[in-house]
């Protein structure tokens, strides 16, 4: 049987993971990043095809890409777009409400008003510096693959984030970097058949700055799961 303390520790890692946007510049060693990716590679994938491809950036390579993307974003953001659609163009009310609540909590915690377009733009621009993290990942997948392989990729990325967290590191997945795939191709050997899915910041959390983050609530299990064939469950202690 799994020891209770291991269960508690694993649950704590999962629940403690969040998209951190405040990093120190403390370097992350090559071996640590390698170990994270090796552990993450044990994610499940249909027929074991392992569809993920990762470009790991640090040092001057990362600095050059950040400078190029940041300049492009400032100059001609409207001319760039991801090669896939992340959000449905007409989100159902449930999900649109959650998206709006995210914006309220996220920007509110940073002291950025809803009508402060300049403040929001400045915050968005930090993505293109990987929020100051010393390591950035660029994630690609073969565009000829179907949705199932994107599910596989998502499980791999979750593994990356958990493997980093258990090593005392934090992450922030960043779809917005996919908008600048043309810029990334100038710097990285991304195959024509590959589509840039996202980036990810990786590093040591700046605890003082991260204290400003807004805490995102999760829906209770009862809101998304229905149980069939179980006996009536006992009343759960909610701690209230």
N, C-alpha and C positions, 0 to 999 in steps of 0.2 A: 504493500500500500504506500501511497505517497505521504510522506510526513506532513502533518498539519502546518509546520512552520514553513515548509517549502511551498505549499499551496498559498499561504498568506504572503510570502515573499513574491511569488510570481504574480498574484493578483495586484499587489502593491506596485509592481513595475508597470503592469498594464494600465492601471488607473492613474499612475503618476506621469505617464507620457502625455505630453501636450505639444502643440506647435510653439516652440520657444523662439522668440524674435529678439532676444537680448543675449549676446555672446561676448566672452572675453577673447582676446587674441592669443590665448595660450595655445601653442601648437599641439596638434594631435599626431602622434607618431605613425609612420607608415604601417608598422606591425599591428597597431591597434585597429586601424581602418581595415587592413587585410583580414584580421580576425573577425571583425564585424561582418564583413561581406561573406566570408567563408561560412560563418554560422547561419547567416540569412539565406544562403544558397540551399539550405535544407527545406525551404518552403515547398509545399506541394505544387505540382504542375501536371496538367493533363498529359498522360503518356510520357511524363518526365522530359518534356521538350525544353524546359528551363528557358523561357523566352526573353529574359531580361539582359540588357546590356548597360553597363555603367561606365561613365567617364568620371574619374576622381580628380579633383582640382585642388591644388594648394600652391603656395608660393607665388612665383612670377607668373606661372600659367594661369592661376586663378585671377591674379591682379589684372592681367592683360584682358581677360574675358570680361571681368567686371567693368573695367574702364570702357571697353568698346560697347557693351550693352547699355551701360548708364548713359553714355553720350548719344547712342541711338534712341533710347527712350526719351531723352530730353528734346531731341531734335525732330523725331518723326514717329512717335509712338503709334499714331493712327494708321501707319502704313504696314504694321506688323500684326500678325494674328497666328494663333495656334493652328496646327493642321488637323485638329479635332475639336469638337464642341464639348466643353466640360459641363456647363449647366444647360438644362433644357430651356429653350427660348420662352416657354410659358410654364413656369413652375407651378404645380398644384399648390393650393393655398397652404396646406400643412408645411410644405418645404419652403415656400416663399416666406412664411411667417418665421420659421427658424433662421433663415438667411438674414432677414431683417433684424432679428433679435441678436444674432452674432454681431452685426455691424454696430448696433446700439451698445452692446457690452464691450466690444473690442475698442472702438474709438472712444467710448466714454471713459474707460479705464486710463486711456492715454491723454485725456483732457482735450480731445479734438471734437469740436462741435459738429453736429450733423450738417450744417451749412458751411463748414470751413473747407472749401474745396482745395485750397492751397495746402492746408494741414494734412488732408487725406492723401493728396498727391505726393507730398514729401514722405509720408509713411510708406506708401506704395513703392517709391523709388528705392527704399532700403532693401527691397527684395534683390535688387540687382547688384548689391554688395554682399549677398548672402547674410544680411544682418550682422556683418562683422565677424562671422564665423571663419575659422582658419581653413576649413575644408568645405568644398562644395561638390555635390554630386550632380551629374547630368544623366538622366535616365532615358533610354530609348527602347523601342520595340519595333520589330519588323512590321511594316504597314500591311503586309499580306496576310497577317494572322487575324483571327476572328476574336470576338468578344471574350470567349473563354480564356484565351491567352492573356487578355488584359486583367481578368480575375486573378490569374496566376501571378502576374506582375504585382498586383495590389497586395497579395499575400507576402510576396518577397519584400516589398517595401515596408510592410508592417514589421516583418522580422528584422529588417535593418534598424528601424526605430527602437524596437525592444532590445536588440543586442547592444545598441549604443547606450540606451538608458541604464541597463544593468551594469555597464562599465563606467557609469558616472558622467555620461555625455548626454547632450540634448540635441534635438533635431527640429527642423521645420520643413515639411514638404511644401514645394512651391510650384504650382501649376503655371504661374505667370511667366516663368522663364521659358516655357514652351513657345511663347509668342515670338521669341527672338531666335528661332531655329536657324534662320539664315545667317545671323551673326555667329552663332555657335559653330556652324559649318565652316566658317572662315578659320576657326581656331582648332577644331577637333576633327578627327577622321570618322565622321558620321556617314555611314553608307547611304546612298540615295534611297534604298528601300526601307530605311529606318525613319521612324517618326519620333521627334522629341516629345516625351510624355510630361516630364516635369524636372525640376531640380530639387535639391535638398541641402539645407544648411546643416552642418555637423560641427559640434565643438562643445566647449565648457560654458555652461550657463553663467551669465552675469547675475548673481543672486540679488544684488541690490536693485538693479534695473528691472529684473524679472518680477520683483514684488509688485510692480505696477500693472501686471497683466490682469485682464478680466477673466474670471473663471466661467467656463462654459458648462451649463447644466446638461445632463444627459436624461433622456426620456427613461422612465422606469420600464422594467421588463414587461409589465402588463400592457404597455402602450404599443409594443411591437411583436410580442410573442403570444401565441395561443397554444395551449397544451391539450393533447388529445390522448385518451386512454389512461390517464393518471388517476389515482384516487384523489379525492378532495384534499388539497394540501393543508397542513396546519397553518394557523395564523402566524405570520412572520413578525418578529420583533423589529420594528423600524427604528428603535432607539429613541422614539419621541416620548 
